[in-house]
Amino acid sequence: MANNVFQFNDVYTISDPIKIVFNNREFSFLSIYNFYKYDAESSDDSVYKEVFPGIYFRQQSVTPKGFFNKILYFIKEKEFDSDRVVSFQLLIENKRDFIQVYRNLDVGKYPKWDNSVPDEYELIYESGTENGCAGYYYIDRFTRLNLPRNWEFPYDKEKRYIDTSRIPLYPGLIGSGTGCILKSVFHALNLVDAYSQSEYSLFTLEEVLTVTSKEKRFLDICKHFEHCNKLIKKLTNNTYDINYHDYEQIHVADYDGVYITSEGKHRTCIAKRFNVPQIYAVVVKGVPRHQQQEENVITIQKVRHNNSIQRILHDCYNSFKNIGFSQEETRELLREGVSGLQLIERIETKHGMNIYELAMNSL
């Protein structure tokens, strides 16, 4: 069996034999199964049905052996539609998004009725985690930076210059204020969901700022935007005023020499993009709390709600459609894992215009 096809035999639907994480959102098996049975486009159980972008599900018929087991099975099938024994296959053809599949280590042939005890799950599949994939930016920052998750901040804050090279990540959010020109350009084309109105976005803001940070044409867009240009001049000419009140300063948390910005994200972004060696900031130093974790095994509570699976599918294909890609072209982009600069170039090639021109034409 191919490494993107998974087979599960004779499991109760109510026992959550698997969980799927899609772009850092967790879905129970029951919510996926209910979508497959009642909401997916095709009504034919013998074919694969798409349950997430590029993730397909197919149920296989199960008939227990033995006369009495068959009788009990068919009675239960009639009376309790949500509690049944199924075999199924999972096919994954999406290298673009952050996807994890977890197998329930506690599932036997019969369901476990004590829901107060959390099940234990083992990671059996993961994709979209490589730096450069769209899914990479949905992985939590502590994992990406190889840092402990739990910290405490026992020390007083201090004001000092810090090395910009120690700020490895671009911000995922930039306050409205005077705005970010690249955020506006990509939002105008519905490429970035700036206001969390969609269940699927072609880019995160962090991805946009990261993949364009070494591209002259995008840096020129920043330079020609009045607010960004003023910040560039102040930060590069040492005319930036460090005598602001604390609440107006750049604020960073110090995670063992790695800095993450909590306030002043626009200024931090400009400093990183234009190679400003140091910036002045209010620094709070963290100390990691000791916590033992088991590798590749996580404990998660049961989740029963559907959590908008249908909207994720709809918003994915609609986002690609709005920028000119058909459903088949979208599926090919998912299979190839197209994201970042490669996706920007595909969009520009399709329309014969650069992203900035496309955005201006859309207004």
Secondary structure, DSSP 8 states (H G I E B T S, - for coil): --TTEEEEEEEEGGG--EEEEETTEEEEHHHHHHHHHHTSS---TTS-EEEETTEEEEEE----SSHHHHHHHHHHHHH-TTS-EEEEEEEE--SSS-EEEEEETT--SS----TTS-EEEEEEEEES-STTSGGGGGS-HHHHTT--S-EE--S--EEEEEEGGG--S--S---STT--HHHHHHHHTTSB-TTS--S--SB-HHHHHHHTTT-HHHHHHHHTSHHHHHHHHHHHTT-------GGGS-EEEEETTEEEEEE-HHHHHHHHHTT-SEEEEEEEE-EE------TTEEEE----S--SHHHHHHHHHHHHHHTT--HHHHHHHHHHT--HHHHHHHHHHHHTS-HHHHHHHH-
